[in-house]
Amino acid sequence: MKKPNIVYILCDDMGYGDMESNNPDCKIPTPNLNKLAQQGMRFTNAHAGTSVCTPSRYNILTGRYTWRSHLKNGIVWEWDGALIEPERMTVASLLRDHGYTTKCIGKWHLGLDWTTRDGSHPNETLPFGEGEGRRRQEFEKNIDWEGRIGGGPVDRGFDSYFGVDVPNFPPYTWFEDDHLVAIPTEDKPDEMYGHPGKMLAGWSLEAMVPEFTRRATEFIDSRGNQPEADNPFFLYFPLTSPHSPIVPNKEFQGKSGIGAYGDFICEIDWVVGEIMAALDRQGITENTLLIFTSDNGPERRTPDDEGVYERARRKGHRSAGEWRGIKRDAWEGGHREPFIASWPAVIPAGAECDQLVGLGDFMATCADIIGAELPENAGEDSVSMLPLLKGETGRPTRDCLVHHSADGKFAIRQGDWVFIDATTGGENAEPDWFRQERNYRDHDQPGELFNLKQDPAERCNQYAEQPDVVRQLKEQLERIKDGAEKQIAASDKTLTE
């Protein structure tokens, strides 16, 4: 197989129902995403490894469940060290070792090893993965802005990097490779969205998405005169949108008709169109694997956005689609993601796949595409979905998938069943009107079991009625957590009916 170029567009907090091809009642126009779906394959059963930002990104780039790392729940915060272990293979390092030029543009949010004025590591003082805002604000004074920034993209397999760490975390400035492009010298004004900290003079929140897109298309254009067969490229393009700050640029304001969040999705759709146009312009669309997805479900509410439930009540737009749950939840809407893959040389146009896949399957899929064998200590939880991409969608590629919430709750999916090993899959309060509309009722069971084919909205907890299914899934979950069960590719075993 000829090595394809690979472009991976990762949105931040975009819900399953935020694109028209997933949601017949979507209120947001997404013509470029519609075109991409018509050009490629739309996956309806694709899941992030965790229903929150940092761990989803770790899972995508390593093919490993993040809860196997030292981050057991939550995210990395300002000044936290690198989460991806120095010796761990990433998709970028795998591809670079097989002749790819690797580029990261956009949001990192996987921790960085900052140079400090006193030579200490930030996590000698700051507890890894814990907010403690005031202590972190004070620690900023110890950061050496001119020092090398370790543990980032160029230390984890990427040839080059341009972006920001987190759009609402300091420092508010551009990152390039292993340093800051310009030193932040001003305090972020209180009225600007984000945590307190230093800012580059004239910093614009609105500038991020257009600048990332300009650089991404310039990178693709620069590859047009390269010998494709000898030097393919991998562009990892993690956007900062539609995560807060919700800052659609002027040309998109009012475009959705449902407010700034919808307008920000319209800007994302424009980004997709720009990437597709660049690939077309260079004549490399045919042999480019272009993936579009998101890191977790939509946000409940932020200081600058009414959030998923109020938007559904007020405007009738449901960012999670028919699914229950949102960002941070173990329920479906927390981790079931929009996912489109286009590769005209391989993927049948206009196809749909409802087989179970995880975003972490990217690692094994890339290895399969380039004919590489992953070592035992790489991509441990990743299963190749290449057969699905080739159109062989009648057979599953994986037997089960472990889900994980922001607070560390576990769930496991096999077949039509999902077992949540907690008293509730929720970590956000559902409004009364929503619970009444969906006919949700409290229960007194120690866990939750839903049949998603019969009950996609997860209304009816069958934990008490299906003890054999609960037992089998609970045992399988524990084996996977313990590392005793490594073979998670599809098998012939079935659950008790």
Phi, psi and omega in degrees: 000132177292131182296125179274156161293153181227126175237125183240106178265118182244114175279167183239104178077022176276132183274162179305323185270010184271008172229146190299323185290344176264341193221105181297341179256016180299132180265000185253125177288127179228065185297324181287322175293323174300316180296319179297319178296322178291331180280335186226221185238131177260124178264129183256000185223048181254138190227138171289153181293330177215154185271032176210166199299289188308307184296330176297320181290320176301314181298319180297314187278340182246341186070023182233139174299133186292333180292352171279345178274191179274004173260100185272340176198167176073206187227175169272146183248180181308132174074000176297148180289176184295132178278318180289122184297143184304325184271357187279133175292137172244169175303321181295315181291324175301310183290321179298322179291347179245032168093005181273145163274127187244132184224136174241129177227123175128216186274131179266290177053043175233022179082151181217149177263094185283143170282132181247160181293328182261005177083001180276162172271138182308322184281003166288338181247317185262127179293126185300130174078014178240135189299289178043063190305314185296319178296323180288322176299318180293323182294335181307330181295342182268357182281131175269100186298335182267357181281166178291141177256109183268170173076005182267199186306316184287347173264359183232033170108353181266137177292326182206161185211142168217133178168209175229160177285297178218134188294337181249017174244147170287158001277145180270086182195173181274141173255142173221123183053250184242029180207171174272139178294319180216146185281129176284126186241350183247157173278134177300130178294148183301328184284347176277136183297138174131168178290151178299147178161183184282149187221144171291136179305128180081013182303136181237122176295325182293338186284343189298303185298313177299321180292317177300316183293319178301314182290324179295316180290325175297321178296315179297317179298325180291341181272352186297330181258015178271150175289098190305318185295330183266339187214068176290169181233156172238118176248112174265118191234076179278112181283162174267357185248153003268024174303147173296142011288133179277098189226066176296143178286165192306319184292347179254350183294127182084358186289327183276330184082002180238011177115181188297323179299311178299322178295324179294323175295322176300323178292322175300316179301321175299317178304313180301318178298321178295319179294316179298319180295321179296318178297318177297317183300325181268000178069030184240011179301318187304319183246040173239126172275110180250118180247136175235128179200191180221162187273337179190181182286179184286156186279144180293309181190148175221168180302338181246014181210137180294334175091177193295317185286315180294324177295321177294318181291318187277321187243352179077011178261122184252103185295332178269003182066222181278353189279153176270141177103155180220190179314136179087338184282156171274345175295166191306315185295345178284334187225350176281122193244152165298139183205119176232137175233128177237134176199080191308330179291341186232312188277128178295139183289144175068021184274160176227140180228127178251014176288151181288124176220156176244152177298332177292351177287355179300320181300305182294328178294315179297319178299319180295319181298318184266001177075030180259149176256124180286139174291167183301330185260028178222140176055039188301331185249016185257140179231132184295133174254017180303319177303323179294317179299328179283357179099003180273067189269000181280351182231134180291154176260341177226151184279322184202173179211136178268131174258161185208138181262173181298322181274000175100015175286145179252148171217159178222138180246130171215127183060228179273353186265142168230127178250125178254118186273058179197163182292338176207148176274359184267144171232007175234145177288126175275132180296151183302319183297324180290317179297320179292318180299318182272355182060045176277138180230147175291158177221170182244022181274154180282352179207181180229140178224123180233144171261107189288338176289317180278332193218067184297336180274003177053053178271322192253105179282116182259021182306312183286328185278340185234064184297328180291320178294316177302313182298314181297316181289322178297316180294318180294319177301316181294323178296319180292317179299322181281351183082008182281337180243105182259335182278099182245011172289167184301142178223179182269356183286146181231159176282158174300131180284000000 
